[in-house]
């Protein structure tokens, strides 16, 4: 009797793994190792032809496929699917005269910036260089540069896809407008995207980095963050960050096993101007570390030093309507207990606003984002007990900030157990569901956060 694994091995050139095969336990894991994806098979496709063959095989077998460029947005919703890894789709082309990039689904943002920076250009990159440019853009894409240029998804110009029938197509505003709209911010529930084309913009100068203090300075640092963000031009983005460092001997003594507070910043412009815009930070004593400097664009990922390797992270986010005195006090009281953010490792408030507030011409399903701040909470699930403690702290902070939160979550920031309905206004969700039912009536595609769930 043949199995789906046997069928796939006869059909595709890429590696096929089923439960019990050597390497299958690792291959099925997403970036966040805390998520358990119990899939029927994993296929590491070699190219778009392979991807189309997997979809046709899955359709015949009555199974769903879950495309996963890097696994950053996993949600443990993929049980019983065929997991398609697209990491081997490596094509990358920069067209400087057109200010356009074409990247295949396995290309990471760090690679895009390394190529585009040779022409003094950049895309609306993720804060982590390890994130897939494709998966990030399908979920909207909030960049250090989004205050100046908006959502990354709204800068996508074309997508190469494989549809639910296994046919390959090119999708643009003029060719399949509905699918073009849905894929720009609605996630991967509608087609498998093998490549995207998106705008690049001038980036001749960049200034940024982190300033770090003991956590006892959190109130002063948050006050400075509020002042800076209130007056910031669109070219400047700042984050307020509470951190807990592991007790590693290679870390400086003031950080080893302790919590700290930081400002992370990126300014798209002259370094002297950028430093002047952050002058408020100079008044806060006890600086432990200051990495601010003129940066090459391809060093953007160094600003927030996000993990470069997979780990057991669990996250939750909230969009905040304001950060006035009451909200700031509430945030610090809820996030810091006995001088630490434990069991969390990061609590961030990211400044939004600017171009994100403005309705873009021909915008995608991501729309625009009127609220000024995004709260992101992250914990590492090193044991089931710690996992429960992380969830409880997430919930406690969210409850405390309920008067200042909308309940809406950007699609890329949906966490464990959260539904796509939390990411979209009712009319947008209804349109996405209509497109899903028409374009994939048999449910061949299952994204990390299915729109029909």
C-alpha positions in Angstrom: 0.0 0.0 0.0 1.4 3.4 -1.0 1.5 6.4 1.3 1.4 10.1 0.7 5.2 10.1 1.3 5.7 7.5 -1.5 3.5 9.5 -3.8 5.4 12.7 -3.1 8.8 11.1 -3.6 7.7 9.9 -7.0 6.5 13.4 -7.9 9.0 15.9 -6.6 12.8 16.4 -6.8 13.1 17.9 -3.3 13.5 16.0 -0.1 10.4 14.4 1.4 10.2 13.4 5.0 7.4 11.6 6.8 7.1 10.8 10.6 9.8 8.3 11.5 12.2 9.4 8.8 15.6 10.6 10.0 15.5 14.4 10.3 11.7 14.6 10.2 11.3 15.7 13.8 13.5 18.7 13.2 12.1 19.5 9.8 8.6 19.8 11.0 9.5 22.4 13.7 8.9 26.1 13.0 11.1 29.0 14.1 9.3 29.2 17.4 10.2 25.7 18.8 7.3 26.1 21.4 4.9 25.3 18.5 4.2 21.6 17.8 3.4 21.0 14.2 2.1 17.4 13.8 2.2 17.3 10.0 1.7 14.3 7.6 4.8 15.1 5.6 7.5 17.7 5.1 8.6 18.6 1.5 11.6 20.8 0.8 10.7 21.9 -2.7 13.5 22.7 -5.1 11.5 25.2 -7.3 8.1 26.3 -8.3 7.5 23.2 -10.4 8.1 21.1 -7.3 5.6 23.2 -5.4 3.0 22.8 -8.0 3.5 19.0 -8.0 3.0 18.9 -4.2 -0.2 20.8 -4.4 -1.6 18.5 -7.1 -0.7 15.5 -5.1 -2.2 16.9 -1.9 -5.4 17.8 -3.7 -5.7 14.2 -5.1 -5.1 12.8 -1.6 -7.7 15.2 0.0 -5.0 16.9 2.1 -4.1 20.5 2.8 -0.7 22.1 2.3 1.0 24.6 4.6 3.7 26.7 2.9 6.3 27.9 5.3 9.2 30.0 4.1 10.9 30.3 7.5 8.3 29.4 10.1 8.4 32.7 12.0 4.6 33.1 12.1 3.7 29.5 13.1 0.6 29.0 15.2 0.3 25.2 15.8 -2.7 25.2 13.4 -1.1 22.8 10.9 -1.9 19.3 12.2 -2.4 16.8 9.4 -1.1 19.0 6.6 1.8 18.6 4.2 4.3 21.2 5.3 6.1 22.8 2.3 9.4 24.4 3.1 10.4 26.9 0.4 13.9 27.7 1.8 15.6 26.3 -1.4 13.9 28.9 -3.6 16.9 31.2 -3.6 16.5 33.6 -6.6 17.3 37.3 -5.8 17.4 40.1 -8.3 17.8 43.8 -7.7 16.8 46.2 -10.5 18.3 49.5 -9.4 17.0 51.5 -12.4 13.4 50.4 -11.6 14.0 50.5 -7.8 12.5 47.0 -7.7 13.5 43.7 -6.1 12.4 40.2 -7.2 13.0 37.6 -4.5 12.0 34.0 -4.3 10.3 32.5 -1.2 13.4 31.2 0.5 15.3 34.6 0.5 15.7 36.3 3.9 15.6 40.0 4.5 19.3 40.2 5.5 20.2 38.9 2.0 17.9 41.4 0.3 19.4 44.3 2.2 23.0 43.1 1.5 22.2 43.1 -2.3 20.1 46.3 -2.4 22.6 48.3 -0.2 25.2 48.1 -3.0 22.9 50.5 -4.9 22.1 52.7 -1.9 18.6 51.2 -1.8 16.6 49.3 0.7 13.2 47.5 1.1 10.8 47.7 4.0 12.8 45.1 5.8 11.8 43.1 9.0 13.7 44.0 12.2 15.3 40.5 12.0 17.5 39.7 9.0 16.5 36.0 9.4 12.8 36.6 8.4 11.7 35.5 5.0 10.9 38.5 2.8 7.9 36.7 1.3 6.2 35.4 4.4 6.7 38.7 6.2 5.1 40.6 3.3 2.1 38.2 3.0 1.3 39.1 6.6 1.6 42.9 6.1 5.2 43.6 7.2 6.0 46.3 9.8 9.5 47.7 9.2 11.8 50.1 10.8 11.0 52.2 7.7 7.2 51.8 7.8 6.7 55.2 9.5 8.1 56.7 6.3 6.8 54.2 3.7 3.9 52.3 5.2 3.3 48.5 5.3 5.6 46.3 3.2 2.7 44.5 1.7 1.5 47.7 0.1 4.8 48.0 -1.7 4.5 44.6 -3.4 4.0 44.9 -7.1 3.7 41.3 -8.3 3.6 37.8 -7.0 4.4 34.5 -8.7 2.0 31.9 -7.2 0.7 28.3 -7.5 -3.0 28.2 -7.1 -5.3 25.5 -5.5 -5.4 23.6 -8.8 -1.6 23.4 -9.0 -1.4 26.0 -11.8 1.3 28.6 -11.8 0.3 32.2 -12.3 1.6 35.8 -12.1 -0.6 38.0 -9.9 -0.7 41.8 -10.1 -3.2 44.7 -9.7 -4.1 44.2 -13.3 -4.1 40.5 -13.4 -6.2 38.9 -10.7 -7.0 41.9 -8.6 -8.8 40.0 -5.9 -6.0 37.6 -5.2 -3.4 40.5 -5.4 -5.4 42.3 -2.7 -5.8 39.2 -0.4 -2.1 38.1 -0.6 -0.9 41.6 0.5 -1.6 41.3 4.2 -4.1 38.4 4.3 -1.5 35.7 4.8 -0.8 32.5 2.9 -4.4 31.1 2.9 -5.1 31.7 -0.8 -2.1 30.5 -2.9 1.5 29.3 -2.5 3.7 32.3 -3.3 7.0 31.3 -4.9 8.4 34.8 -5.6 7.4 38.5 -5.0 8.5 41.8 -6.5 8.5 44.9 -4.4 9.6 48.5 -4.3 12.9 49.7 -3.1 13.6 53.2 -1.9 16.7 55.4 -1.5 18.7 54.7 1.6 22.1 56.4 1.3 22.5 57.0 5.1 21.3 55.2 8.2 21.8 55.8 11.9 20.7 53.6 14.7 21.4 51.3 17.6 20.6 50.6 21.2 21.1 52.6 24.4 20.8 50.4 27.6 20.3 51.2 31.2 19.5 49.3 34.5 15.8 48.5 34.8 15.6 51.0 37.7 15.7 53.7 35.0 12.6 52.4 33.3 10.4 55.3 34.2 12.8 57.9 33.0 13.5 56.0 29.8 9.8 55.5 29.1 9.3 59.3 29.6 12.0 60.0 27.1 10.5 57.5 24.6 7.2 59.3 24.8 8.8 62.7 24.2 10.9 61.5 21.3 8.1 59.5 19.6 5.7 62.5 20.0 8.0 64.7 18.0 9.6 62.2 15.7 9.7 62.8 11.9 8.6 59.9 9.8 12.3 58.9 9.1 12.8 58.1 12.8 11.4 55.0 14.5 12.1 54.3 18.2 11.2 51.3 20.5 11.0 51.2 24.2 12.3 47.8 25.3 12.4 45.9 28.7 14.8 43.0 28.6 15.8 40.1 30.7 19.3 38.7 30.0 20.3 35.1 30.7 22.8 34.3 33.4 25.7 33.6 30.9 29.3 34.2 32.0 30.2 36.0 28.7 27.7 38.8 29.5 28.9 41.9 31.4 28.2 41.8 35.2 25.5 44.4 35.2 23.5 42.4 32.6 24.1 38.8 33.7 20.8 37.3 34.7 19.2 40.7 35.2 16.6 42.9 33.6 17.4 46.1 31.8 15.6 48.9 29.8 16.6 50.1 26.4 15.8 52.5 23.5 16.3 51.0 20.1 16.2 53.5 17.2 16.7 53.7 13.5 16.9 57.0 11.5 16.8 57.0 7.7 19.0 60.0 7.2 22.1 61.9 8.3 23.7 60.4 11.5 24.2 63.9 13.1 20.5 64.6 12.6 19.6 61.2 14.0 21.7 61.8 17.1 20.2 65.2 17.6 16.7 63.8 17.5 17.6 61.5 20.3 19.2 64.1 22.5 16.7 63.5 25.2 18.5 60.2 26.0 21.6 62.1 27.0 19.9 63.3 30.2 19.5 59.7 31.6 22.4 58.5 33.7 23.9 55.1 34.3 24.2 54.0 30.7 25.4 50.5 30.4 25.8 50.3 26.6 25.4 52.7 23.7 25.7 51.1 20.2 24.3 54.0 18.2 26.4 54.8 15.1 26.2 55.4 11.4 25.2 52.0 9.9 25.3 50.4 6.5 21.8 49.5 5.5 22.6 45.8 5.6 23.4 46.1 9.3 19.8 47.1 10.1 19.2 43.8 11.9 21.8 44.7 14.5 19.7 47.5 15.9 17.4 45.3 18.0 19.6 42.2 18.2 16.7 39.8 17.8 17.6 36.0 17.9 19.3 34.8 14.8 18.5 31.1 15.5 15.2 29.3 16.3 14.2 29.1 19.9 11.2 28.3 22.2 9.5 31.7 22.0 5.9 32.5 22.8 4.6 35.9 22.0 1.5 38.2 22.3 0.8 41.7 21.0 -1.6 44.5 21.5 -2.1 47.7 19.5 -2.3 50.7 21.8 -4.4 53.9 21.2 -2.2 56.1 23.4 0.6 56.1 25.9 -0.3 58.9 28.3 0.7 59.1 31.9 -1.8 56.6 33.1 -1.0 54.0 30.4 2.7 54.4 31.0 2.3 53.8 34.7 0.1 50.8 34.1 2.6 49.3 31.6 5.5 49.5 34.0 3.5 48.2 37.0 2.3 45.2 35.0 5.5 44.4 33.2 8.0 44.8 36.0 7.8 42.8 39.3 10.5 42.9 41.9 12.8 44.6 39.4 12.5 42.0 36.7 10.3 41.2 33.7 10.7 37.5 34.4 9.3 35.1 33.1 9.3 37.2 30.0 12.5 38.0 28.1 11.2 41.1 26.2 8.4 43.7 26.5 8.5 46.2 23.7 6.5 49.3 22.8 7.2 50.0 19.1 6.3 53.4 17.7 4.0 53.3 14.7 2.2 56.3 13.1 3.5 58.3 10.2 2.8 56.7 6.8 1.1 53.7 8.5 -1.8 56.0 9.4 -2.5 56.9 5.8 -4.6 54.9 3.4 -2.2 53.8 0.6 -3.2 53.9 -3.0 -4.5 50.4 -4.0 -3.7 49.1 -0.5 -3.9 45.4 0.2 -5.8 43.5 2.9 -3.3 44.8 5.6 -4.9 48.2 5.1 -3.4 50.9 7.2 -2.9 51.3 11.0 -4.2 54.4 12.8 -3.0 53.5 16.3 0.4 55.0 17.4 2.0 52.1 19.4 2.4 48.3 19.2 3.1 46.3 22.4 5.0 43.1 21.9 5.6 40.6 24.7 7.9 37.6 24.3 8.8 34.7 26.7 10.9 31.6 26.2 9.1 28.3 26.9 11.9 26.3 28.4 9.5 24.0 30.2 5.7 23.5 30.4 5.6 25.3 33.8 7.5 28.3 32.4 5.2 28.2 29.4 2.1 28.6 31.6 3.8 31.4 33.5 4.6 33.2 30.3 1.0 32.9 29.1 -0.3 34.2 32.5 2.0 37.2 32.4 1.0 38.0 28.8 -2.6 37.9 29.8 -2.1 40.0 32.9 -0.3 42.7 31.0 -3.0 42.7 28.3 -5.7 42.9 30.9 -4.1 45.8 32.7 -3.8 47.7 29.4 -7.3 47.0 28.2 -8.4 50.6 28.5 -5.7 51.6 26.0 -5.9 48.7 23.6 -8.1 48.1 20.5 -8.1 44.3 20.6 -6.9 44.3 17.0 -3.5 42.6 16.2 -1.4 43.0 13.1 -1.6 39.7 11.2 2.2 39.1 11.6 1.9 39.5 15.3 -1.0 37.1 16.0 0.1 34.7 18.7 -0.6 31.2 19.8 -4.3 30.3 19.6 -5.3 33.7 18.2 -7.5 33.9 15.1 -7.3 35.9 11.9 -10.5 37.6 12.9 -8.4 39.6 15.4 -6.3 41.1 12.6 -9.0 42.6 10.4 -12.0 44.9 10.4 -15.3 43.0 9.7 -15.6 44.1 6.1 -12.0 43.1 5.3 -12.4 39.7 7.0 -15.7 39.1 5.0 -13.9 39.8 1.7 -11.0 37.6 2.6 -13.4 34.7 3.5 -15.3 35.2 0.2 -12.0 35.0 -1.8 -10.9 32.0 0.2 -14.2 30.1 -0.5 -14.1 31.0 -4.2 -10.4 30.4 -4.9 -9.8 27.4 -2.6 -13.2 25.8 -2.0 -11.6 22.5 -1.0 -9.3 24.0 1.6 -6.0 23.0 -0.2 -4.1 25.8 1.6 -3.9 26.3 5.3 -2.1 29.3 6.6 -0.7 29.8 10.1 -3.9 31.7 10.9 -6.7 30.5 8.5 -9.2 33.2 7.6 -12.2 30.8 7.9 -11.3 29.6 11.5 
